[in-house]
């Protein structure tokens, strides 16, 4: 038997993904702005920020498509 989480649980996970991704982006952005990272590391961090932005967009789309579930 397969367990499928409820839409409410999935919405909570999506919101947690958004919150965590925003925090991660903030930390990475601050590290880049401080200027103590080597250039290659800064570029890697920028790639990670793009990945977190994508996660946020995907989570927001999921929430938008499931608005009627509280």
C-alpha angles and dihedrals in degrees: 000000000000122000115221116192117233120256088247090058091046091051090051090050091049092052090048089051090053093048094046093046093051090051092048091049090051093052093046093046091052091049090052093047092051088063097218094115119095112249095253090050091049089053090051090050089051089054090052090050089055089051091052090048089054090050090052092050092049093048092048091050090052091050092047091051092050102042096134093064113087 
